[in-house]
Amino acid sequence: MVKLARFLNDFKKQVFLGPLFKLIEAIFELIIPIIMAKVIDVGVKNGDEGYVLKMGGILVLLYVVGLCSTLVCQRFAAQASQGVGTKIRDQLYAHIMRFSHAEIDKFGSQTLVTRLTADVNQIQLAVAMLIRLVVRAPFLVIGSIIVSMFIDLSLSSVFLVMAPVVAFVTWLIMSRSVPYYKTLQKKLDKVSLLTGETLSGARVIRAFSKQKSESEKAYAATDDYRKTAMRVERLATLLNPLTFMLLNFATIAVIWFGGYRVDSGTFTQGELVAFVNYLSQIALALMVVANLVVIFTKASASAARINEVFETAPSITDGPGAQTKANADAPVLCFEHVFHSYGGEDSLSDIDFTVLPGQTIGIIGGTGSGKSTLINLIPRFYDVSSGKVLVNGVDVREYKLDELRQKVSIVPQHTVLFNGTVESNLRLRDEHASLEDLEQALAVSQSKEFVDALPGRLSAPINEGGKNLSGGQKQRLTIARALVAQPEILILDDATRALDYSTDAKLRQALATKQGLQALILVSQRAASIRHADQIFVLDDGKIVGSGTHESLLASCPVYHEICKSQSILEEEVK
């Protein structure tokens, strides 16, 4: 929690004035029992109606001023809590956006969503309670004890005994329930992850008739969360009954001993009523403190999870900038003995090749052969474990990330379109791209025909994930988006698998003549998509096991030969 206190700096006024106004209300609450005692002992006892009305007017005034003070405090608390929550969420989101794929993989997208939402909400609640109750509750406890001691020192000993006992009970229960809160947050992450996977994969689940088994998994996760939550609640719910029990015992003691004092004439009825009121204030304030302990315990667990994200430095950061170092005569792209590993296991081993200006490169291999990993090293979604990846003769680690990704555009396997319009999706990389650039990108990507058919063309709506488009349309639109950025290197990671052969061929032909494009890298499991490439690299188990043209690889590379054979590509050549 302390590490997040910096977010309160912009709300110092609210943090100072909010508790101050609440303190004013608490002072009035301490005065009210004294006035009520006077009403009983003077006004009621003597039948002085004027005195009762005067004191009643003062009570109403105190209530009104107290209400106004509370409303002002509530406003300050809302401003500070919402402001702090917004600042944390904004900075946390910006920090996550700087993460490489490695950090995203480490945390998992669902737990990051939970930390951005549920955990930040818990901090907001803690800030609101900090302003509204942290000063008020202890002040009422201490103030009630002090005022009662001034009224009658001997009878106030009941308060001095009850307060430490209630505090001990609170500590005892909280010390046993606190460890469960961190566990509870982790199990909430698991529920969120399972829910996200189930919803995103709903079509697959229905296709394989796995609704029952997935429902059982969801039930198991939510039931596990419920059981942990119930353990916490069983402990936490002991607070109120035990506190009220102690309050009732203390009330009985005050009335019992106070009654004797009233009978003996050493204590007044009004003072006895005031004592009971102060006793109630102490008990209720201690219950508030107990609830604050619960809130701040949850907030502490949430703060630790948020700080874990903040303290995780992005493994991939800007280089010093290499714009002036780029060598126009150097190869467009060069891998120099590159190795990469996930969790200590090599995913790429000794990758070494060069791409010259104007070349179209094909990369092919089976599932898990390392194709996607290889191309993710070019725009630095991951960094190499050893070796170098050079663009225009400069190590990619020396570029500023924005500069590098201006040169390199990648279209991933899984199409990602955002809720908006055709135009807003095309302008994702360059908001200031001209209409001419957009139209050219649509033409090259073979998207123009279907976009022209959409109502409103560029202003046509795109649903979340592009659900109102076909698979081929989504792929062509993501390719158009990549082309709007005017990249020097365009990478298509199996991004044409939903296209028919005719459209695929037209796309490749248009890309080959695209002005400004220095290199085209086609990644595919479909040999027909890369057979016309100038150079084809065959990957198997993270290694390049063959390189050359389609014809040369058919003769020299058994892995490529087998891929083509399994896909019935040029069967007469395979024979």
Secondary structure as GFF3:
##gff-version 3
##sequence-region A 1 575
A	DSSP	three_ten_helix	2	11	.	.	.	ID=ss1
A	DSSP	alpha_helix	12	38	.	.	.	ID=ss2
A	DSSP	pi_helix	39	44	.	.	.	ID=ss3
A	DSSP	alpha_helix	45	46	.	.	.	ID=ss4
A	DSSP	alpha_helix	49	97	.	.	.	ID=ss5
A	DSSP	alpha_helix	101	107	.	.	.	ID=ss6
A	DSSP	alpha_helix	109	114	.	.	.	ID=ss7
A	DSSP	pi_helix	115	119	.	.	.	ID=ss8
A	DSSP	alpha_helix	120	133	.	.	.	ID=ss9
A	DSSP	alpha_helix	136	151	.	.	.	ID=ss10
A	DSSP	alpha_helix	157	200	.	.	.	ID=ss11
A	DSSP	alpha_helix	202	207	.	.	.	ID=ss12
A	DSSP	alpha_helix	211	236	.	.	.	ID=ss13
A	DSSP	alpha_helix	239	264	.	.	.	ID=ss14
A	DSSP	alpha_helix	269	310	.	.	.	ID=ss15
A	DSSP	beta_strand	333	342	.	.	.	ID=ss16
A	DSSP	beta_strand	345	355	.	.	.	ID=ss17
A	DSSP	beta_strand	359	365	.	.	.	ID=ss18
A	DSSP	alpha_helix	371	376	.	.	.	ID=ss19
A	DSSP	beta_strand	386	391	.	.	.	ID=ss20
A	DSSP	beta_strand	394	395	.	.	.	ID=ss21
A	DSSP	three_ten_helix	396	398	.	.	.	ID=ss22
A	DSSP	alpha_helix	401	407	.	.	.	ID=ss23
A	DSSP	beta_strand	408	411	.	.	.	ID=ss24
A	DSSP	beta_strand	420	421	.	.	.	ID=ss25
A	DSSP	alpha_helix	422	426	.	.	.	ID=ss26
A	DSSP	alpha_helix	435	444	.	.	.	ID=ss27
A	DSSP	alpha_helix	448	453	.	.	.	ID=ss28
A	DSSP	three_ten_helix	457	459	.	.	.	ID=ss29
A	DSSP	beta_strand	461	462	.	.	.	ID=ss30
A	DSSP	three_ten_helix	464	466	.	.	.	ID=ss31
A	DSSP	alpha_helix	471	484	.	.	.	ID=ss32
A	DSSP	beta_strand	489	493	.	.	.	ID=ss33
A	DSSP	alpha_helix	501	512	.	.	.	ID=ss34
A	DSSP	beta_strand	519	524	.	.	.	ID=ss35
A	DSSP	alpha_helix	527	530	.	.	.	ID=ss36
A	DSSP	beta_strand	535	540	.	.	.	ID=ss37
A	DSSP	beta_strand	543	548	.	.	.	ID=ss38
A	DSSP	alpha_helix	550	556	.	.	.	ID=ss39
A	DSSP	alpha_helix	558	566	.	.	.	ID=ss40
A	DSSP	alpha_helix	571	574	.	.	.	ID=ss41
###
